[in-house]
């Protein structure tokens, strides 16, 4: 189900989001503050594809809600609503697990393009469009490189026997790297693969996701041995 949790304290913006997301075919559940958003998430047993969170909200802000929701689900698509002056909040939201952010004021076409792009990726991760019957295991269930195993069905990565959970965007990035070991990849290429061809957001989300991945898989994230920066270009994966 295309269900989206919208948390926005400004009623005019919240109503605008509800009307237009419903027109686009989404089942919209709306909250006026962060605390209500968390309660609604539990009331619906976490059955949401996307959460659209304003950063500046009463009771609990969007960054705190983002962090708590990400702890509950690695496949939930999380998009932050930010103001132009909230540059550090954008980065913090991404570090806490958000997949993207939209800056206010935004156009309706930009909003829907970004939401739809995240939904398409999330639906693949959740298996929303796959047959319900269990698929037989096959030799393409995993990719092994060095001490790492990328589990394609589980959509996580294993390092030295430890399973590391990934968000859908983190998994997409690692899948691209595993398919292109030792190859320098441009940020734009990573962005297109992980977020979709029609995504036109800021490639800053790539940098922050790489930082998140380093924190998960590197022994020393400040001195990475596997996810390497290629200055002036992008990143390279060495297993």
C-alpha positions as CSV (number, residue, x, y, z in Angstrom):
1,X,0.0,0.0,0.0
2,X,1.3,3.5,-0.8
3,X,0.9,4.8,2.7
4,X,2.8,7.9,3.8
5,X,3.1,9.4,7.2
6,X,3.2,13.2,7.0
7,X,4.4,15.1,10.1
8,X,4.1,18.9,9.7
9,X,3.0,21.4,12.3
10,X,2.0,24.2,10.0
11,X,-1.7,23.5,9.1
12,X,-1.6,25.2,5.7
13,X,1.4,23.2,4.6
14,X,0.0,20.0,6.1
15,X,-3.3,20.4,4.3
16,X,-1.5,21.1,1.0
17,X,0.6,18.0,1.4
18,X,-2.5,15.8,2.3
19,X,-4.5,17.0,-0.7
20,X,-1.8,16.6,-3.3
21,X,-0.4,13.3,-2.0
22,X,-3.9,11.8,-2.0
23,X,-4.4,13.0,-5.6
24,X,-1.2,11.1,-6.5
25,X,-2.6,7.9,-5.0
26,X,-1.1,7.9,-1.6
27,X,-2.9,6.9,1.6
28,X,-2.0,9.8,3.8
29,X,-1.8,9.7,7.6
30,X,-1.0,13.1,9.0
31,X,0.4,14.4,12.3
32,X,0.8,17.9,13.7
33,X,3.9,17.2,15.8
34,X,6.6,14.6,16.3
35,X,5.0,12.8,19.2
36,X,1.8,12.3,17.3
37,X,3.8,11.0,14.3
38,X,5.5,8.3,16.5
39,X,2.1,7.3,18.0
40,X,0.5,7.0,14.5
41,X,3.4,4.9,13.3
42,X,2.8,2.5,16.1
43,X,-1.0,2.6,15.7
44,X,-0.6,1.4,12.1
45,X,2.0,-1.2,13.1
46,X,4.6,0.5,11.1
47,X,2.8,-0.2,7.8
48,X,4.1,2.9,6.0
49,X,6.2,3.1,2.8
50,X,7.4,6.7,3.4
51,X,7.6,9.3,6.3
52,X,7.7,12.9,5.3
53,X,9.0,14.8,8.4
54,X,9.3,18.5,9.0
55,X,12.5,19.3,11.0
56,X,11.0,22.0,13.1
57,X,8.1,20.5,15.0
58,X,6.9,20.8,18.6
59,X,7.2,18.0,21.3
60,X,9.7,16.0,19.2
61,X,11.6,17.5,16.2
62,X,11.9,15.8,12.9
63,X,15.5,14.7,13.4
64,X,14.6,12.9,16.6
65,X,11.6,11.3,14.9
66,X,13.7,10.3,12.0
67,X,16.2,8.6,14.2
68,X,13.6,6.7,16.2
69,X,11.8,5.6,13.0
70,X,15.0,4.4,11.4
71,X,15.7,2.2,14.5
72,X,12.3,0.6,13.9
73,X,12.6,0.1,10.1
74,X,15.5,-0.1,7.6
75,X,13.1,-0.1,4.7
76,X,11.0,2.9,5.5
77,X,11.6,5.8,3.1
78,X,12.3,9.0,5.1
79,X,12.2,12.4,3.6
80,X,12.9,15.6,5.6
81,X,11.3,19.0,5.0
82,X,13.8,21.7,5.7
83,X,14.3,25.5,5.4
84,X,17.1,27.0,3.4
85,X,18.8,28.1,6.5
86,X,18.9,24.7,8.1
87,X,22.0,23.4,6.4
88,X,23.4,21.5,9.4
89,X,20.0,20.1,10.1
90,X,19.9,18.6,6.6
91,X,23.2,16.8,7.2
92,X,22.1,15.7,10.6
93,X,18.8,14.3,9.2
94,X,20.7,12.3,6.6
95,X,23.1,11.0,9.2
96,X,20.2,9.9,11.4
97,X,18.9,7.8,8.5
98,X,16.9,10.1,6.2
99,X,17.0,9.2,2.5
100,X,16.4,12.7,1.1
101,X,15.3,16.2,2.0
102,X,13.2,18.8,0.3
103,X,13.8,22.5,0.9
104,X,11.0,24.9,1.6
105,X,9.6,26.6,-0.4
106,X,9.2,23.7,-2.8
107,X,7.2,23.3,-6.0
108,X,4.5,20.6,-6.2
109,X,6.3,18.9,-9.2
110,X,9.6,18.7,-7.3
111,X,7.8,17.3,-4.2
112,X,6.0,14.6,-6.1
113,X,9.1,13.7,-8.2
114,X,11.2,13.2,-5.0
115,X,8.4,11.3,-3.1
116,X,7.7,9.0,-6.1
117,X,11.4,8.3,-6.6
118,X,11.8,7.3,-3.0
119,X,8.6,5.2,-3.1
120,X,9.8,3.2,-6.2
121,X,13.0,2.3,-4.4
122,X,11.3,1.5,-1.1
123,X,8.7,-0.7,-2.8
124,X,11.6,-2.8,-4.3
125,X,13.2,-3.1,-0.9
126,X,9.9,-4.1,0.8
127,X,9.0,-6.5,-2.0
128,X,5.6,-4.7,-2.5
129,X,5.5,-5.6,-6.2
130,X,6.8,-9.1,-5.9
131,X,4.7,-12.3,-5.8
132,X,3.8,-13.3,-2.3
133,X,5.0,-16.9,-2.6
134,X,8.4,-17.7,-1.4
135,X,11.1,-17.7,-4.1
136,X,13.6,-20.6,-4.2
137,X,17.1,-19.8,-3.2
138,X,19.6,-19.5,-6.0
139,X,23.3,-18.7,-6.6
140,X,22.6,-15.0,-7.0
141,X,21.4,-14.5,-3.4
142,X,24.7,-13.1,-2.4
143,X,27.9,-11.5,-3.6
144,X,31.1,-12.3,-1.7
145,X,34.2,-10.0,-1.8
146,X,37.0,-10.4,0.7
147,X,35.6,-10.4,4.2
148,X,32.3,-9.0,3.0
149,X,29.1,-10.7,1.8
150,X,26.3,-8.7,0.3
151,X,23.0,-10.5,0.8
152,X,20.7,-9.6,-2.0
153,X,17.5,-11.0,-0.6
154,X,18.1,-10.0,2.9
155,X,19.4,-6.6,1.7
156,X,22.1,-6.4,4.3
157,X,25.9,-6.9,4.4
158,X,27.9,-9.4,6.4
159,X,31.4,-8.6,7.7
160,X,33.4,-11.2,9.5
161,X,30.2,-13.1,10.4
162,X,28.4,-10.0,11.7
163,X,25.2,-9.0,9.9
164,X,25.0,-5.2,9.4
165,X,21.6,-3.8,8.6
166,X,21.3,-1.2,5.8
167,X,18.7,1.3,4.7
168,X,17.4,0.8,1.2
169,X,19.6,3.6,-0.1
170,X,22.7,2.3,1.7
171,X,22.0,-1.2,0.2
172,X,21.6,0.3,-3.3
173,X,24.9,2.1,-3.0
174,X,26.7,-1.1,-1.8
175,X,25.1,-3.1,-4.5
176,X,26.6,-0.7,-7.1
177,X,30.0,-0.9,-5.5
178,X,29.9,-4.7,-5.3
179,X,29.1,-4.8,-9.0
180,X,32.0,-2.4,-9.7
181,X,34.9,-3.3,-7.3
182,X,38.0,-1.2,-7.6
183,X,36.2,1.2,-10.0
184,X,36.1,4.9,-9.3
185,X,32.4,6.0,-9.5
186,X,31.2,9.5,-9.9
187,X,28.7,10.9,-7.3
188,X,26.2,11.5,-10.1
189,X,26.4,7.8,-11.1
190,X,25.9,6.7,-7.5
191,X,23.0,9.1,-7.1
192,X,21.3,7.8,-10.3
193,X,21.7,4.2,-9.3
194,X,20.6,4.5,-5.7
195,X,17.8,7.1,-6.1
196,X,16.7,6.5,-9.7
197,X,17.3,8.0,-13.1
198,X,14.7,10.7,-12.7
199,X,15.9,11.9,-9.3
200,X,17.2,15.5,-9.4
201,X,18.2,16.1,-5.8
202,X,21.5,17.2,-4.3
203,X,24.4,14.8,-4.6
204,X,25.2,15.8,-1.0
205,X,23.0,12.8,0.0
206,X,25.6,10.6,-1.5
207,X,28.4,12.0,0.7
208,X,26.3,11.6,3.8
209,X,25.3,8.1,3.0
210,X,29.0,7.2,2.4
211,X,29.7,8.6,5.9
212,X,27.0,6.5,7.3
213,X,28.3,3.4,5.6
214,X,31.8,4.0,6.8
215,X,30.5,4.2,10.3
216,X,28.9,0.8,9.9
217,X,31.5,-1.2,8.0
218,X,34.9,0.4,8.6
219,X,37.1,-0.5,11.6
220,X,38.2,3.2,11.6
221,X,35.7,5.4,9.8
222,X,38.1,8.3,9.8
223,X,40.7,6.3,8.0
224,X,38.6,4.1,5.6
225,X,40.2,1.1,4.0
226,X,37.3,0.0,1.8
227,X,35.1,3.0,0.9
228,X,37.7,5.3,-0.4
229,X,37.3,8.9,-1.6
230,X,38.4,9.6,-5.2
231,X,39.1,13.4,-5.0
232,X,37.3,15.5,-7.5
233,X,35.3,12.5,-8.7
234,X,33.5,10.3,-6.2
235,X,34.2,7.0,-4.4
236,X,35.7,3.6,-4.9
237,X,35.1,0.3,-3.2
238,X,38.0,-2.0,-2.3
239,X,37.1,-5.2,-0.5
